[in-house]
């Protein structure tokens, strides 16, 4: 038997004993070691997302050890550490062939549309398991999935060296955006958040300019870009008003990277004529998948990301309710992880 944290209704977890699943053909059994709490998990916890899937075992930012494999599985060794791509597509449709798994008609996501990793064991498709070095700590490996989301966003926005970028939001994902932009060579990197502590942390992690007063943001952007506006704005909060702010701060010919999730009913008013005449662009991105996961893992293995700010807040599975209940009161904890093993 194993223990699992089941979200039985919005705001309430129950720890249940369940049989340890057995891997079937083409599957692998992962002994879970660490699981990060994602903003999506908080939306699910608060009843704002995937409520029709409850009761559910959430959790998709995870790492662990390969405990067993089913038949017809090659290339995976029992006992090896691994991370897992949480996005499951059919593997053969138009969108899957283009690594656009979220658009697959049969797409499933671990911990969102099906049971996830807030459990001691989990069976996953073996083709989505990525072996990881044994000498990289589990708390670092658990950052692979969120970093992959950021990798994909930068890839979709085609950000390159010397481009000015504003990141709106200095939470865990906003911080990772800043760090990845630094490795790409974007400059200057501006970060904005109403939390001065998180802004300061983002500056320590690589931002050139930090702004915590919304009234000062526009002038800070203009001062840093010779009055043009930034090449790219990444909205990483998910607030319609901030999307409008983002549009007002890109330069002519600039790009808005839509990343922060809003409610399904929210609409952004787009100035069509200006968008056409100024050749502005917008592209959405939210989840890393396929090669994004491999690239993110490689960056973590080779120390391209400062991980210390993300690994200090840890809770055991028995305290998962406390971890979620207190999350809004712990803004200094840039990332919270649930520890199950290792």
Buried (B, 14 or more C-beta within 10 A) or exposed (E): EBBBBBBEEEEBBEBBEBEBBEBEEEBBBBBBBBBBBBBBBBBBBEEEBBBEBBEBBBBBBBBBBBBBBBEEBEEBEEEEBBBBBBBBBEEEBEBBEEEBBBEBEEBBBBBBBEBBBBBBBBBBBBBBBBBBEEEBBBBBBBBBBBBBBBBBBBBBBEBEEEBBBBBBBBBBBBBBBBBBBBEBEBBBBBBBBBBBEBBBBBBEBBBBBBBBEBEEBBEBBBEBBEEBBBBBBBBBBBBBEBBBBBBEBBBEEBBBBBBBBBEEEEEBEEEEEEBEEBEBBBEEBBBBBBBBBBBBBEBBBEEBBBBEBBBEBBBEBEBBBEBBBBBEEEBEBBBBBBBBEB
